[in-house]
Amino acid sequence: MKFTVSGEARQKCLRAGVMEVSAGQFAVSVVALHVRPAGDGLLATGGARVMSPERLGCGWLWRLIMAVLLRVSLGHAAPPSPTDGTDCSARGPASYILVFTGLWSPQTFPKQYPMFRPPAQWSKLIAVTHNSRFQLWREGAAAGGGVQSFAELGLTVEVVKEAKEARKRRAVGAMYRTAGIPNGISHSSTELLMQPRTPLLSLMVKVIPSPDWFVGVDSFSLCEGGQWKQEVTLDLQPFDAGTDSGFTFSSPNYPTVPVENVTRITSQMPHHPANSFFYPRLKELPPIATVKAIRQDRSSARQVPMSNHILPNSISPQRFSETPLDCEVALWSSWGLCLGSCSRGGVRHRSRYILLRPANAGTPCPELEEQAECTHHNCLRRQ
């Protein structure tokens, strides 16, 4: 890079030996700076007016060259690429209270609702703060070993191991766990500390009992631009980890071979009457759980620590909408034989039994027994 100065100033400063400036260490284009006389001073390219060299000497020109060189170098330097794959520019961390609320009730999900051995309940919650270089689970992707172990058995050993390895790569910030919930309707909570380099939140809670079903959040950002969100509430739906086969809450452990991708369970899918979440009259399932993140003011003296414990159950079942469940019956049995005189018009019978009793104003059960008159060919004469 060379700077050229025109006029008498150039001659004077060339004699002083300060005009040849090398900037090979900067990867920028060649720039020429032209300075011409302008009354009592000199006018540089861009309109900047400086004092004449007769009044300040050649030191002014040296400082001017260095200032332009620095400006050009900074202007052409490529901006540093983010190392965490996020665009969070918040100034400092943020503290949140994370509250998980189970909404699994006989009113909302009456079909095959588990009453005992074991009753409806939730596993411990496992949450990870991370950036885009880590993935706990994802709909449409195959479940890893840690997710499989957690979704099938509620074990967190493998998930914790995977998160610790990712933390060494600075892809994970921290991991949090809460105690399990012994029924379908209750709360658990923990405190999160979110960092700008790991602003994403992923979490999982296993549905108990179930083959490999869980609810969760995948890579939700609590940072929007340069600001932390104040409060977020997310409705949760059930997911199938794709590692275990079964339609009902109490299905035995039948491994899925080959392993399938994580899929959302809906009121229509899997499309099978045995599916515990199959409600063909509903367009979509009501939320089976929610998770809320509430930002805390860490400077507040009134802040109450709420980490890793179960909050008092303040949810009343009356607040939930009732899901109608229609009666389901088995197929008719075969017709029985007619006994008696065919000439007197004997009757024969067949029956069926209830597979699923109605609930919440669902369609009532039809007749379970039926009779018909005997015909000559199906009469059985008494001896």
KAPEGI-V176715 format. One line per field, one symbol per residue. ss: DSSP state (H for helix, E for strand, - for the rest). phi: phi as a letter, one per 20 degrees, with the letter a starting at -180 (. if undefined). burial: # if it has 16 or more other C-alpha atoms within 10 Angstrom, else .. A space follows every 10 residues. Layout:
ss: ???
phi: ???
burial: ???
//
This chain:
ss: -------HHH HHHHHH---- ---------- ----EEEE-- EEEE----EE E-HHHH--HH HHHHHHHHHH HHHHHH---- ---------- ---EEEEEEE EE-------- ---------- EE---EEEEE ---------- -E--HHHHHH HHH---HHHH HHHHHHHH-- -EEEEEE--- E-----EEEE EEEEE--E-E EEEEEEEE-- --EEEEEEEE E-EE--EE-- EEEEEE--EE ---EE----- ---EE----- E-EE------ ---------- --------EE EEEEEE---- --------E- ------HHH- ----E--EE- -------EE- -HHH--EEEE E--EEE--E- --------EE EEE--HHHEE ---
phi: .cdddenfff fffffemcee cecffdecff cdddccfbme bcdegonfdc ffffedneff ffffffffgf fffffeffff ffedmcdfdf enfbdcedde cececffecf flgfdalefg acffeccceb dfeccfbbfn dfffffffff fedmedgfff ffffffffem ecebccccff dfbfcacbbb dddedgecee ccbbcfecea fbebdacdle eedcmdcefe bcccfddfcd fmdceqddge ffedgecffe ffceecfdcf ebgfffdecf fefbfffeac ccddfdefef fefdfcflbe fgfdedgffe feefcffccf ffffffeedo fffemfcccb bbceebffbl mfgffffdcb cbffdgfded ffe
burial: #.#.#...## .##.....#. .......#.. ...####... ####....## ###....#.. #...#...#. .##....... ...#.#.#.# ...####### ########## ####.....# ########## ##.#####.. .###.##### ######.### .###.##..# ########## #.######## ########## ########## #########. ###....##. .....##### ########## .........# ########.# ....###### ....###### ######.... ......##.# .......... .########. .......#.. .#...####. ###...###. ....#..... ...#....#. ...
//
